[in-house]
């Protein structure tokens, strides 16, 4: 049984259904609640790595003093060819560690169920090949990757935030969107001028098609993790 190390960076930012799906596919999960003071392991070893979201920039070490240890694990994953999946903050961290650029308040914020368009580069990607060209996912961010690392494969985009999905090397993926988040996650957000009821209603309409796609993507990531 292959193990996946999961780093949780916020109390509300757990692995949710992505964790359930990986467990269903036979992977053993270790969740490190870094936001709550749990020690981040110094070595990734032969594990796969999943880094979740949180309300920080990748180098926001003053507010989140565990982030240097997480960045070191991301570096180990890249250098060691270990399977990596970064969601939101985790995706931004992959970009930054690999030499890209992340900025705060970059462009127009995205909130709710957002259509994401796959690019031609996704056609031969191990996770994204054969998926629908346009699929929705929950988004909730204002910070974003604004420059990909050199040589990264640009896999998916939206009009407001171009770098929605990318791959560094053969088995390290960064996502801006949240495949782990069901529509109910929207109801947990602070009301910052959003019409949460309308966002939730749209997400519920989009959910059947979206969940099928992201379940398949995570199944493929689990297969990569087991084989590596």
C-alpha positions in Angstrom: 0.0 0.0 0.0 1.5 3.4 -1.1 1.2 6.3 1.4 0.2 9.8 0.6 1.4 12.6 3.0 -1.3 15.3 3.1 -0.4 18.8 4.5 -3.4 20.7 5.8 -2.8 24.5 6.0 -6.2 25.7 7.4 -8.8 24.4 9.8 -11.5 24.4 7.1 -9.1 23.2 4.4 -9.1 19.5 4.9 -8.8 16.9 2.1 -12.5 16.2 2.1 -13.7 14.0 -0.8 -10.2 13.9 -2.4 -9.0 12.1 0.7 -12.0 9.8 0.6 -11.3 9.0 -3.0 -7.7 8.2 -2.5 -8.5 6.0 0.4 -11.1 4.2 -1.7 -8.4 3.6 -4.3 -6.3 1.8 -1.7 -3.8 4.5 -0.6 -2.9 5.1 3.0 -3.2 8.7 4.1 -1.3 10.6 6.7 -2.8 14.0 7.3 -0.5 16.6 9.0 -2.6 19.4 10.5 0.2 21.9 10.2 -2.0 24.9 10.9 -2.7 23.3 14.3 0.9 22.9 15.3 1.5 19.4 14.0 5.1 18.9 13.0 5.7 18.7 9.3 8.0 15.7 8.5 11.5 16.6 7.5 11.6 13.9 4.8 9.1 12.9 2.2 10.7 9.5 1.7 9.0 7.4 -0.9 5.6 8.9 -0.3 3.4 10.9 -2.6 2.6 14.5 -1.4 -0.7 16.4 -1.4 -0.6 20.1 -0.2 -3.9 21.7 0.4 -5.1 25.3 0.4 -5.1 28.1 3.0 -5.3 31.8 3.2 -1.6 32.4 2.7 0.9 33.1 0.0 3.5 30.3 -0.4 6.2 32.3 1.4 3.9 33.9 4.0 6.2 32.5 6.8 5.4 35.2 9.3 1.8 34.2 9.5 2.3 30.5 8.8 5.7 29.5 10.2 5.4 25.9 9.1 5.5 26.9 5.4 9.3 26.6 5.0 9.1 22.9 6.0 6.3 22.4 3.5 8.3 24.1 0.7 11.2 21.7 1.5 8.9 18.7 1.0 7.7 20.2 -2.3 11.3 20.6 -3.3 12.0 17.0 -2.3 9.0 15.8 -4.4 10.2 17.7 -7.5 13.9 16.6 -7.1 13.0 13.1 -6.3 10.3 12.5 -8.9 7.7 11.8 -6.2 4.0 12.3 -7.2 2.8 15.7 -6.0 -0.6 17.4 -6.1 -1.0 20.9 -4.9 -4.4 22.5 -4.5 -4.8 26.3 -4.4 -2.0 27.4 -2.0 -0.4 24.0 -2.7 -0.5 24.7 -6.5 1.0 28.1 -6.0 3.7 26.7 -3.8 4.7 24.2 -6.6 5.0 27.1 -9.0 7.1 29.2 -6.6 9.4 26.4 -5.5 10.0 25.4 -9.2 10.9 29.0 -10.2 7.5 30.6 -11.2 5.9 33.6 -9.7 2.9 34.0 -7.4 1.3 37.4 -6.6 -1.3 38.5 -4.1 -4.6 40.1 -5.4 -3.7 39.1 -8.9 -6.4 39.9 -11.3 -10.1 39.3 -10.7 -11.0 37.1 -7.8 -12.9 33.8 -8.6 -15.6 32.5 -6.3 -18.1 29.7 -6.7 -18.4 27.1 -9.5 -16.2 28.3 -12.3 -15.9 26.9 -15.9 -12.3 25.7 -16.5 -11.1 25.1 -20.0 -8.5 22.4 -20.8 -5.7 23.4 -23.1 -4.2 21.2 -25.9 -1.3 20.4 -23.7 -3.7 18.4 -21.5 -4.3 15.9 -24.3 -1.3 13.7 -23.3 -1.2 14.5 -19.6 -1.5 11.5 -17.2 -4.3 13.2 -15.2 -6.1 15.4 -17.7 -6.1 13.5 -20.9 -9.6 12.7 -22.3 -11.5 14.8 -19.8 -14.1 17.3 -21.1 -12.7 20.4 -22.6 -14.8 22.6 -20.2 -15.6 21.5 -16.7 -16.5 23.4 -13.6 -14.8 23.4 -10.2 -15.2 25.4 -6.9 -12.9 28.4 -6.8 -12.3 30.8 -3.9 -9.1 32.9 -4.4 -7.6 36.3 -5.1 -3.9 35.3 -5.1 -2.7 33.5 -8.2 0.3 32.1 -10.2 1.2 34.8 -12.7 4.2 33.1 -14.2 4.8 29.4 -14.7 8.1 27.8 -14.0 10.3 27.3 -17.1 9.4 24.1 -18.9 6.1 23.6 -17.1 3.1 22.2 -19.0 0.2 24.6 -19.0 -2.9 22.4 -18.8 -6.0 24.5 -18.0 -7.1 28.1 -17.8 -10.0 30.5 -17.1 -10.4 34.0 -18.4 -9.8 35.6 -15.0 -6.9 33.3 -13.9 -4.9 31.8 -16.7 -2.9 29.2 -14.8 -5.6 26.9 -13.4 -3.6 23.7 -13.8 0.0 22.9 -14.7 2.6 20.2 -14.4 6.2 20.4 -13.4 8.3 17.5 -14.6 6.5 14.2 -15.1 4.5 13.8 -11.9 4.0 17.1 -10.1 0.7 19.0 -10.6 -0.5 22.3 -9.4 -4.2 23.3 -9.3 -5.8 26.7 -8.6 -9.2 25.2 -8.2 -10.6 22.9 -5.5 -11.6 19.4 -6.7 -12.0 18.4 -3.0 -14.7 21.0 -2.4 -18.4 20.1 -2.8 -21.0 22.8 -3.2 -21.6 22.8 0.6 -18.2 24.3 1.1 -19.6 27.6 -0.3 -22.0 27.8 2.6 -19.0 27.9 5.0 -17.5 31.0 3.5 -17.7 34.4 5.2 -20.2 36.7 3.4 -18.0 39.3 1.8 -20.5 40.7 -0.5 -21.1 37.4 -2.3 -24.5 36.1 -2.9 -23.7 32.8 -1.3 -27.2 31.3 -2.0 -26.8 32.0 -5.7 -23.3 30.6 -5.8 -24.4 27.5 -4.0 -27.4 27.0 -6.3 -25.2 27.2 -9.4 -22.6 24.8 -7.9 -25.4 22.3 -7.2 -26.4 22.4 -10.8 -22.8 21.9 -11.9 -22.0 19.2 -9.4 -23.0 16.0 -11.2 -20.8 16.6 -14.2 -18.0 18.1 -12.1 -17.7 15.4 -9.5 -17.5 12.7 -12.2 -14.5 14.5 -13.8 -12.6 15.2 -10.6 -13.2 11.7 -9.3 -11.5 10.4 -12.4 -8.6 12.8 -12.2 -7.9 11.8 -8.6 -8.2 8.1 -9.5 -5.4 8.7 -12.0 -3.3 10.5 -9.5 -3.7 7.6 -7.1 -2.6 5.3 -9.9 0.5 7.4 -10.4 1.2 7.4 -6.7 0.9 3.6 -6.5 3.2 3.0 -9.4 5.9 5.4 -8.3 
